[in-house]
Amino acid sequence: MEENKKTVKIKKKPLIIVITLVAILIVLVILLFANRNTLKGRWTTDNVTVYEFKSGNTGSLILPLGEYKFTYKTNKNKLYIDFENEKSEDSEYEYHFDHGKLILKGTNGTFTFEKQKAK
């Protein structure tokens, strides 16, 4: 009878290890995809045009001739960009993520951005 209890305890250890490893894997996958599907970071469509979205709903449009600061907000699938400089045209886009890419659809077309790697 005592030997039977040892067998049960031995069988529980591998099960606990497997459950723990699966839980860790799930958390890692969630973190990976959560990071891919967030605006925060630097996004480029052509390595010339870069949108940088920062914490605090601030950001910049970075072009070869200058940097244009803005604030932004999101509501469901809408992105609203309000440039500091009143001479710059504020923007409104529908946005979504597709395989880690940012898709912006506005009145002037649809644009696909890739997230730049952190330097």
Legacy VTK file of the C-alpha trace (Angstrom):
# vtk DataFile Version 3.0
C-alpha trace
ASCII
DATASET POLYDATA
POINTS 119 float
0.000 0.000 0.000
2.820 2.440 0.890
4.558 1.709 -2.402
1.356 2.650 -4.271
1.369 6.156 -2.638
4.967 6.745 -3.803
3.949 5.876 -7.364
1.130 8.445 -7.266
3.498 11.155 -5.917
6.069 10.380 -8.595
3.433 10.669 -11.349
2.268 14.084 -10.065
5.713 15.707 -10.412
5.954 15.416 -14.226
2.374 16.684 -14.548
3.148 19.735 -12.420
6.295 20.413 -14.465
4.374 20.161 -17.747
1.593 22.465 -16.482
4.180 25.013 -15.312
6.011 24.960 -18.650
2.759 25.358 -20.593
1.767 28.315 -18.372
5.141 29.991 -18.971
4.822 29.433 -22.720
1.334 30.958 -22.768
2.533 34.048 -20.892
5.466 34.490 -23.303
3.205 34.196 -26.358
0.763 36.736 -24.883
3.593 39.176 -24.173
5.019 38.738 -27.664
1.717 39.404 -29.406
0.702 42.176 -27.024
3.908 43.982 -27.898
3.308 43.536 -31.630
-0.209 44.932 -31.438
0.426 48.208 -29.675
0.960 51.631 -31.192
3.819 52.501 -28.864
7.114 52.471 -30.704
8.530 53.646 -34.031
6.706 52.675 -37.210
7.956 53.176 -40.763
6.449 52.630 -44.165
9.543 53.340 -46.264
12.420 54.003 -43.815
11.898 57.705 -44.551
8.488 58.344 -42.999
8.449 57.398 -39.315
5.624 57.733 -36.821
6.789 57.481 -33.232
4.086 56.829 -30.641
5.183 57.344 -27.033
3.603 56.809 -23.636
1.342 59.604 -22.500
-0.305 59.810 -25.933
2.455 61.944 -27.432
4.487 61.304 -30.520
6.241 62.631 -33.590
6.104 62.343 -37.336
9.759 62.158 -38.329
10.689 63.116 -41.884
14.048 63.994 -43.465
13.197 67.721 -43.336
11.982 67.815 -39.753
10.135 66.367 -36.816
6.496 67.230 -36.172
5.267 66.640 -32.624
1.711 65.572 -31.945
-0.687 64.174 -29.402
-2.861 61.220 -30.272
-5.813 59.307 -28.981
-7.520 56.111 -29.972
-11.142 55.107 -29.771
-11.977 51.554 -30.825
-10.376 51.289 -34.282
-9.897 55.059 -34.797
-6.630 56.944 -34.401
-6.715 60.725 -34.060
-3.489 62.730 -34.478
-3.377 66.394 -33.423
-0.166 68.136 -34.498
1.327 70.837 -32.240
2.027 73.067 -35.220
-1.307 74.422 -36.435
0.121 74.623 -39.985
0.283 70.805 -40.028
-2.903 69.010 -40.964
-4.380 66.891 -38.183
-5.213 63.333 -39.188
-7.837 60.700 -38.531
-7.322 57.059 -39.471
-8.970 53.734 -39.083
-6.257 51.435 -37.799
-5.648 47.777 -37.142
-2.786 45.334 -36.905
-2.131 42.569 -39.409
0.640 40.079 -38.587
2.478 42.678 -36.514
2.096 45.446 -39.118
0.202 48.660 -38.493
-2.396 49.471 -41.152
-3.627 53.078 -41.329
-6.562 53.901 -43.582
-7.419 57.558 -44.128
-8.950 59.819 -46.719
-5.583 60.004 -48.487
-5.117 56.212 -48.793
-4.115 53.098 -46.895
-0.602 52.750 -45.507
1.213 49.747 -44.067
3.855 50.349 -41.386
6.385 47.985 -39.878
7.656 48.415 -36.348
11.296 49.424 -36.182
13.584 47.462 -33.929
14.689 49.241 -30.771
18.169 50.706 -31.085
LINES 1 120
119 0 1 2 3 4 5 6 7 8 9 10 11 12 13 14 15 16 17 18 19 20 21 22 23 24 25 26 27 28 29 30 31 32 33 34 35 36 37 38 39 40 41 42 43 44 45 46 47 48 49 50 51 52 53 54 55 56 57 58 59 60 61 62 63 64 65 66 67 68 69 70 71 72 73 74 75 76 77 78 79 80 81 82 83 84 85 86 87 88 89 90 91 92 93 94 95 96 97 98 99 100 101 102 103 104 105 106 107 108 109 110 111 112 113 114 115 116 117 118
